Amino acid sequence: MQTKTIPIVEQFRKNSDEANARKMSAYMKNHFPFLGLPKPKRAQLSKNFLKEMTKEKVIDWNLVHYLWELPEREFQYLALEYLGKLKKQLEKSDISNLEQLIVTKSWWDTVDSLAPLVGVLCQKYPELKTEVLGDWIISSNIWLKRASILFQLKYKNDVDTEFLTKTIIANNLSNEFFVNKAIGWALRQYSKFNPDWVKEFISKYPLSPLSVREGSKYL
């Protein structure tokens, strides 16, 4: 990707809103600067760009990394929207790119959008669960842990319960909020399709109060 600013970056910055940017940054605990573009405005500005850039049905990872490196958070959101439109084009080797994004400028807003993309890859290449995600489960990086717990969120009835169990048990005694929240979220989502399994799981294993509370919401 060329290092000079591309038109969509100029468009986003031209439409920045300082007051809104402060609010958006505060919502994200001031971890990232924002331009102050709410989602509808971003969608309006990026519609033609995304349409043009996804025509060839090939992921331009240089573009993704270029957007990820820009300081304002809206550019990471744009990269995620771009990847979401091309998720069917993800290849096995792209797991390393997704991992890099997960551990860079990490927070729940980007990681929770990247996890389902990991899920797409693992459905196409189930061996990635043992080859790559097995390491994420026990990683010292909480965001890789979170992604390994949440990647099956859209699997509905097709959740690999053996792998989900393995992932949760490796982290069920964590003191980390984002890990315990993810455990609860994964259980809550799966309870929509297999409530008996989730009930039994919660009764069988020690979980944080947060995980239990979140996981039991639909039971």
N, C-alpha and C positions, 0 to 999 in steps of 0.2 A: 504493500500500500504506500502510495506516495506520502511523504511527510508533510507536504503543504496541506492547508486546511481544505477539506472538500465542501461543496456547496451546502450539504445538509447541516454541517457543523455551523456554518455561517448563519443559516436560517434559524437554527435553534437559538444561537446566541443573540441574534437580532431581535428575537421575540421574548427575551428574558424579562422576568418580573422580579425585581429585587425584594419587594415585600413578601411575595409568595415564596421566594427562594429561602428566605429566613425561616418561614414557617415549615417548609418541607425539610429543611436541614435539621431543625429542632425536633421534628417528628422522628428522624433517624438518629437522634441523640448527638447531632452535630458531628457525626463521623465523616460526612461527605458534603462538599459544596454542591449546591443546586442552582439551576438557572431559573427555577420557579415556573416550569412548564407542567401543568396538570396533564393527566393522561389524554383527555379529549383534544387538547391543543397539540400534544406530541403526535397524536394519530393524524390530525389534520396536516401538520407540517411534513410528516414522514411518509404519507400515503404513496405519493408518486415515486419517492426514492426507493421504498421497499418493493413496489411493483416492478421497477426497473431492475433492481439488484437481484431479484429472485427469478427473473425470466429464464435464466440458463439452468436453473435447478442444480447448481453447484455451489457449495459453501466456500466463500472467500474468507479463509481464516485470517488473512492479513487485514482485511476490513474489520473483522471482529476484534482482533487484538488492538488495532488502531483505535477503535471506539472505546475499548476497555481502558486504554491508557490515558484517555482524556480525563481531566479532573472532575468535570461536572457529572453528577449521577445519571442524568437523563441520557447520556451517551451509552452507559452500560445498559440501561433499559432498551435503548434502540437496538443494541447488539443482540439482546435477548429476543426481541420481537423478530429480528431478522433470522435468528437461529430457529425460532419457533415455526416460522413459515417454511423452513427448509429441513425440518426434523427428519423427514423421510429420506433425506440424502445423507444422513449421518452414517459414517463407516466405522468399523471397529477401531481403527487407529485414532479416531477422533476422541476416544475416551481420555487421551492424554491432554488434549486441548480443553475438554470440559473440566478436567481436574485442575488445570492451571487457572481457569476462570474461577473455580470454586474457592481456591486458596488465595486469590488476589482480590483486594478490595472487598473482603468478605463481610457480609451481613445477611440477615435472613431474607431480605428482599430479593437479592440476586440468587442466593443459594437455593431458595425455594422454587425459583423458576428454572434453575439448572438441573435440579434433581429429577424432574420428569423427563428431561432430555436424556439423562443417564438411563432412565427407565426405558426409553425408546431403544437405546442401544442394547440394553440387557435383554430385551425381548428378541431382538435380531440375533444377538450373540450371547446366549446364556452363559457361556464359559467365562465371560467378563466378571461374573459374580465371584468366581473363585480366583481368577487370575488377577483381578484388580480390586474389586470391592472388599474382598477378604482382608486386604491391607487397610482399607479405609476404616473398617469397623474398629480396628485397634489403633488407629492413628492418634497421635497427640493433637492433631488439628480437629477442633470440634466441628468444623464445617464439613469436613469429609465424613465424620461420624454422622452428622445430621443428614447428609445426602444419602448415605448408605441405608439409613432408616426410612427415608421418605421416597426413595426412587420408585417404589411400587404403588404410590398413592392412586394412580389412575388405572391400576390393573383390575379393579373390581373383584370378580370371582377368581381371577387368575393369579392371585398373590401366592408366591412361593413361601408357604408358612414355615417351612423348615429354615429357610434363609432369614426370614423375618425374626423367628425365634432366636437364631444364632446372633443376629445383630443386636437385638434388645438385651439378651442375657449378658452380652459382652459389655453393655453400657448401663444396665439397670440400676447400678449403685452410684451412678455419676452424681456429682453435685452441680453439674452444669445445667443451667436453666434451658438453654437451647437444645440440649440433648434430651432432657426429660420431657420437654414440650413436644419434641419430635416423636418420641416413643408414644406419648398419649395420642398424638394426631394420627399416627399410623394405625394404632389400635382402633381409634374412633372411626376412621374411614373404613377399615375392613369390617367393623361391626355392622355396617349397613348391609353387608352381603353374607356374613357368617357370624352372627351374634353369639351363637353357642361356643364357637371356638374362642372368641375374645373373652367371654365370661370365664371359661375354664382357664385361659391363660392368666388372666388377672388374679384369679383365686390361687393359682399354682405357684406363681413367682413373686418374689418381693420387688415392688416397684415404688418409686417415689410417689408421694401424695399427689403431686402435679400430674404425673403420668396416669395414675388411677383415675383422677378426676376427669381428665381430658378423654381417656379411653372409655370411660363409662357413660358418657353423655347420651348415647343413643340406646343404651341397654335398659 
